[in-house]
Amino acid sequence: MAGRIARAERAGTTRESILAAAERLFAEHGVFAVSNRQVSEAAGQGNNAAVGYHFGTKADLVRAIVRRHTERTERLRLRMLAEIGDSSDVRDWLACLVRPSAEHLAALGDLTWYGRFGAQVMTDPVLREIMVEESLTSPALHRVLDGLNRCLPDLPAEVRAERGDMARQLMVHMYAERERALAEGTPTPRSNWHDAATGLIDALVGLWLAPVTPCP
């Protein structure tokens, strides 16, 4: 029994080391530019097959990295949902969409990679589907999107779809750019993640509530 427990603990430690190394390398270089061998070496594993043994394919590894961050983000979003209740303010629902990720990144410490990892993943059609699928398993996120949709103005379908794409781009890439600047020691427009989230919420409110210019 003790031997099985020790092996399970070692396996858990190895998996965590691989996930941390893969997240950093994927964030800095892109998912497909990094080999399993490089991930294994960065994780301190002498066996180059360690990644495949513990996770399977690269897509499986990406999914595991996403899940590594999901639980805390979900808890933060549920807390915010409890605070806003049945609000009719677009800003409240956008805050529930934006702030959990910012708070999570802030809690991870001074040097993080998950924002840039997400931006790298979202540029690839296959991997993007993994991130979208994992996000949509969140009951809290579904509640936020339902609440936001109830508060949005009556927009033409094509405008709503277009602004949804714009909003996703802002949410993914603004955090990735802030994270990159912090890693490189370059100035950022906002001094902390909370204020960065506030600026992003302001922009998204303006985006969703902007007037629609009729096409000729």
Secondary structure, 3 states (H helix, E strand, C coil): CHHHHHHHHHHHHHHHHHHHHHHHHHHHHCCCCCCHHHHHHHCCCCCCCHHHHHHCCHHHHHHHHHHHHHHHHHHHHHHHHHHHCCCCCHHHHHHHHHHHHHHHHHHHCCCCCHHHHHHHHHCCHHHHHHHHHHHCCCHHHHHHHHHHHHHCCCCCHHHHHHHHHHHHHHHHHHHHHHHHHHHHCCCCCCCCHHHHHHHHHHHHHHHHHCCCCCCC
